[in-house]
Amino acid sequence: MVLFALLCSVLLAGCSPVYGPATSAGSNGFSERQVAPDVWRIRYQAGPGINWNSLRSYWLQRAAEVTLAQGYDGFELITDVALGSATQPTDVMPFQLASIMIIPVFIPAGAPPTNYALLEGDIRLLRAPIRPVPFKLLDARRLQSALAPYLANLTCNGRNVCPHETTYLKAP
């Protein structure tokens, strides 16, 4: 019985999208790297079962965290990240920077599935004052405050951020 409970918890943990760092190359979670003095590439990869709202919210949360950790106040989206859609973009091509990618890969029988969703894009860090521009220039503190209730309440299918109006991406 203990073995069954342990197996179930391991299987469920592997399916749940959890906000956190990628522990190795290609693993689920966030990663970032500096590509210029004030430009960072933010990446969030998630496994099967994550919805677009979760992926977008996690990516935005990490972009805000990096911005504030570097001593900046806001950021500009440099690459075209489809943030305004409440559903997964349908016009996304695989291997296109700053987009969602669902990549089917052949896996031998018995191996876990490796389909994943990926959102990657570059941001330019900005100092105050930040004059938000819809879907382009975002105030990091304001963004984190707006995202907090959605990230704290993963009630959609029990493990995802539910679809919601992205008013926090629009100018005040």
C-alpha positions as CSV (number, residue, x, y, z in Angstrom):
1,M,0.0,0.0,0.0
2,V,2.9,2.4,0.8
3,L,4.5,1.6,-2.5
4,F,1.2,2.3,-4.3
5,A,0.9,5.7,-2.6
6,L,4.5,6.6,-3.4
7,L,4.1,5.6,-7.0
8,C,0.9,7.7,-7.3
9,S,2.5,10.7,-5.8
10,V,5.5,10.5,-8.1
11,L,3.3,10.1,-11.2
12,L,1.1,13.1,-10.2
13,A,4.1,15.3,-9.4
14,G,5.5,14.6,-12.8
15,C,2.3,15.8,-14.5
16,S,1.7,18.9,-12.5
17,P,3.0,22.2,-13.9
18,V,5.0,23.7,-11.1
19,Y,6.6,27.1,-11.2
20,G,10.3,26.8,-10.6
21,P,13.7,26.6,-12.2
22,A,14.7,24.1,-14.9
23,T,17.1,21.8,-13.1
24,S,19.0,20.8,-16.3
25,A,19.0,21.6,-20.0
26,G,15.7,20.5,-21.5
27,S,13.9,20.0,-18.2
28,N,10.7,21.7,-17.3
29,G,10.8,25.1,-15.5
30,F,12.2,28.5,-16.2
31,S,15.7,29.5,-17.3
32,E,17.2,32.8,-18.4
33,R,20.4,34.2,-19.7
34,Q,21.8,37.6,-20.3
35,V,22.3,38.3,-24.0
36,A,23.3,42.0,-23.8
37,P,23.9,44.4,-20.9
38,D,20.2,45.1,-20.5
39,V,18.6,42.3,-22.5
40,W,17.6,38.9,-21.1
41,R,16.2,35.8,-22.8
42,I,13.5,34.2,-20.7
43,R,12.4,30.7,-21.3
44,Y,9.7,28.6,-19.7
45,Q,9.2,25.0,-20.6
46,A,6.4,22.8,-19.3
47,G,5.3,19.2,-19.8
48,P,2.1,17.7,-21.0
49,G,-1.1,19.0,-19.6
50,I,-0.1,22.7,-19.1
51,N,-2.5,25.2,-20.6
52,W,-1.5,28.4,-22.4
53,N,-2.6,30.6,-19.5
54,S,-0.3,28.8,-17.2
55,L,2.7,29.0,-19.6
56,R,2.1,32.7,-20.3
57,S,1.7,33.5,-16.6
58,Y,4.8,31.6,-15.6
59,W,6.9,33.3,-18.3
60,L,5.6,36.7,-17.3
61,Q,6.3,36.0,-13.6
62,R,9.9,35.0,-14.4
63,A,10.4,38.1,-16.6
64,A,9.3,40.3,-13.8
65,E,11.5,38.5,-11.2
66,V,14.6,38.9,-13.4
67,T,13.8,42.5,-14.0
68,L,13.5,43.3,-10.3
69,A,16.5,41.1,-9.3
70,Q,18.7,43.1,-11.7
71,G,17.6,46.4,-10.1
72,Y,15.3,47.5,-12.9
73,D,11.6,48.5,-12.7
74,G,10.1,47.3,-15.9
75,F,10.7,45.6,-19.2
76,E,10.1,45.9,-22.9
77,L,9.1,42.8,-24.9
78,I,11.7,42.7,-27.7
79,T,10.6,39.6,-29.4
80,D,7.0,39.1,-30.5
81,V,5.5,37.0,-27.8
82,A,1.7,36.3,-28.3
83,L,0.7,37.4,-24.8
84,G,-2.7,38.8,-25.6
85,S,-4.5,35.6,-26.5
86,A,-6.6,33.8,-23.9
87,T,-5.9,30.5,-25.8
88,Q,-2.8,29.0,-27.3
89,P,-1.8,30.8,-30.5
90,T,-2.7,28.8,-33.6
91,D,-0.3,30.5,-36.0
92,V,2.9,29.4,-34.3
93,M,5.6,27.6,-36.2
94,P,8.0,25.2,-34.5
95,F,11.5,26.6,-33.8
96,Q,10.2,30.2,-34.0
97,L,11.7,32.2,-31.2
98,A,9.2,33.6,-28.6
99,S,6.4,31.3,-29.3
100,I,4.8,28.1,-28.0
101,M,6.1,24.9,-29.4
102,I,4.4,21.5,-29.0
103,I,7.0,19.0,-30.3
104,P,6.1,15.3,-30.6
105,V,9.1,13.0,-30.3
106,F,9.2,9.2,-30.8
107,I,9.9,7.5,-27.5
108,P,10.4,3.8,-27.2
109,A,7.6,1.8,-25.4
110,G,7.7,2.3,-21.6
111,A,9.4,5.7,-21.7
112,P,7.6,8.8,-20.4
113,P,6.1,11.2,-22.9
114,T,8.2,14.2,-24.0
115,N,5.7,16.5,-25.6
116,Y,6.2,19.9,-24.1
117,A,5.2,23.6,-24.4
118,L,7.9,26.3,-24.6
119,L,7.7,30.0,-24.4
120,E,10.9,31.9,-25.0
121,G,11.5,35.6,-25.7
122,D,13.9,38.5,-25.1
123,I,13.2,41.4,-22.8
124,R,15.0,44.7,-22.4
125,L,15.2,45.9,-18.8
126,L,14.0,49.5,-18.1
127,R,14.4,51.9,-15.2
128,A,11.5,54.0,-13.8
129,P,9.5,55.8,-14.8
130,I,7.8,53.0,-16.7
131,R,4.9,54.2,-19.0
132,P,3.2,50.9,-19.8
133,V,2.3,50.2,-23.4
134,P,-0.2,47.4,-24.0
135,F,1.6,44.1,-24.6
136,K,4.9,45.9,-25.1
137,L,6.2,47.8,-22.0
138,L,5.4,46.4,-18.5
139,D,5.9,47.5,-15.0
140,A,7.4,44.5,-13.2
141,R,6.0,45.2,-9.7
142,R,2.5,45.9,-11.0
143,L,2.7,42.8,-13.2
144,Q,3.7,40.6,-10.2
145,S,0.9,42.0,-8.1
146,A,-1.7,41.3,-10.9
147,L,-0.4,37.8,-11.5
148,A,-0.3,36.7,-7.8
149,P,-3.9,35.7,-7.4
150,Y,-3.8,33.6,-10.6
151,L,-0.5,31.8,-9.7
152,A,-1.7,31.2,-6.1
153,N,-5.0,29.6,-7.2
154,L,-4.4,26.8,-9.8
155,T,-8.0,25.7,-10.0
156,C,-8.4,25.0,-13.7
157,N,-8.3,21.2,-14.1
158,G,-6.8,21.2,-10.6
159,R,-3.3,22.2,-11.8
160,N,-3.4,25.1,-14.3
161,V,-4.0,28.8,-14.3
162,C,-7.5,29.3,-15.6
163,P,-8.3,31.5,-18.6
164,H,-8.6,35.1,-17.5
165,E,-8.8,38.6,-18.9
166,T,-5.2,39.9,-19.2
167,T,-6.0,43.4,-18.1
168,Y,-2.6,43.6,-16.5
169,L,-1.0,43.5,-19.9
170,K,-2.9,46.6,-21.0
171,A,-2.1,50.2,-20.2
172,P,-3.7,51.6,-17.1
